[in-house]
C-alpha cells in the first residue's frame, strides 16, 4: 500500500473545475501511479472536503483502492463511502472516521465511544477497515477523548470483530 492524495476539495467539492482536473491533473496522475499498479501496490487516498464529485474518477481512472480522512460534515459520509467498490469490484480499504473537527475536540467520552462503534459497524464488516481519526488530532482535543478513542477502539474492536 501507498498512502497519498491531496487536499483538492473544499466543502462543496473540488477546488478547481472538473474540466481542469480532467484536462490536466487526472491524466498526469493516472500516468504517475501506473508503476504502482504494475507492481501490485494499492493506493489509499487522503481526502478532505467533499470528494463525492470526483470519487468515481479516483476509483475508476486513477485506481484508488481506499480512502482516509473523511469530512462527514460535507456530506462525504462513511455510510456513503462504503457503498463504493474498487474498479475491480472489491471492497474499498477504509481508514477513519472519528472526527477531529467535531467529536474528538468537542464531544464527551461517551460521544467518542458512540462514534467508534458507529465506524466499526459501518466499515468493518468484510475487512479492509482501520479505525482512525479523520486527520491530525489537534492540541485542543481533551486528553480523555484521545484515551477513550484508543481504549474503546481496542475493547469494542476485539468484541465486534470476534462476533
N, C-alpha and C positions, 0 to 999 in steps of 0.2 A: 504494500500500500504506500501511496504517497499522499500527503496532505497538502492541498494547495487551494487556489481560488483567491479571489479578490473581493473587496467590498465594492461591488459595482452596482449596487442597488440602494435606493432610498426607500422610504416607507411606501411610496406609491409605485415603485418599480425601478427599472434601470436608470442610471444617472445620465445616460445619453440615449438617443433614439435607437430603436431596434434596427432601423436601417443602417445606422453607423456601425452598430455591433455586428450585424450580418455582413456588411461590406468589408470591414477592417479587422475587427477583433476576433470573431469566431473562426474564420478561415485560418488565421495565423495561429490561434490557439489549438485548433484541431491538428495542424501540421506539427506543432511543437510537442504535443502529447503522444503522437503516433509511436515514437520509440518506447514509451511506457507501455502502451497497449501491446506492442510487438513482444515485449519482454514479460508479458503477463502481469504487469503491475497495475493494480486498481487505483483509481483516483477518488479521494474523498474531498469534496469541495466545501470550503468555508463560505458560509453565506450570511450576509447581514442584509437587512431590509427585506423587501418583498421580491423574492426571486421567482415567484409563480409565473410572471410573463416570459421568463427565459428558461424555466426548468426543463421543458421538453427539448430545447436546443442543447442544454448542458448534458442531458441524459443521452439523447439520440445522436447528436452530431459530435459532441466532444467525448462522449463515452464515460461520463462521470458515473461511478458505482455507488456513491453515498454522499451524505451531506452532514455538516456540522454547523451549529450556531444559528438556530432559527430565532427570528424576532417575531414571535407569535402575535404580538400586538399589531403587526402589519397585515394580518390575515394569512400569513405563511405558517399555518399551524402544524403541529406534529401530526394531528389527525389527517390533515390534507397530504402532507409529505409521504406518509406511509402508504397512500393509495397508489403511488407511482412504483414502477419497477425499472430495472436497468434495461438497456437496449436489447439485452439477450433474454429478458423476461424474468430475471431473478429478483429477489427481494433486495431493496436498497440497504446499504450499510447506514446506520443512523447513530450519530453522536449527539446526545443532548438529553433533555432540553429544559433544564431548570433555569429559569430566567434570572439574569444578572441585573435586569432593569426593574423588575417588579418583585418577584418572590424572595430572592435572596436578600436584597438590601432593605426591603420594606415589610416583608411578611414575618409571621411568627414562626417558631419552630414547628408548630402544627401545620402551618401553610406549607412549609418546606416538605414535611412528611407526605402531605397530600399530593404535592407536585411530583415527588419521587415516585410514588405509587402510580400516579397517572401516567408518567413516562414509561414505566415498566409495562403497564397494562396495554398501552397503545403500541409501543415499538418493539418490545422484546419477543413476543411470540414469533417463532420461526428463526430466531437467531439474528446475528448481524447488528446487535444493539450494544452501545456503550453509554451508560448514563454519565452525563457530564453537565457542567454549567454551560450556558449558551455562549459565553465568551469569558474574558478575564474577570475574575471576582475582584471588585474594587475595594479600597480600604474602608469605605463607609459601611461595608457589609458587616452586620453583627457577627462576632466570633461564634456565638451559639448557633447561628444559622449555618455556618460553614461546618461546624462539628456535627450538627444534625444531618446535614446533607451527606456527609461521609458515613456516619454511623447507621443512619436509617437505610442508606443505599446498600450497605453490607447486609444488614439484618433482613430487610424486606426482599432484596435481590436474591439472597440464598433461598429464602422461603418460596418466593414466587417462581424461581427457575427450577425448583425441585418438584413442583406440582405436576 
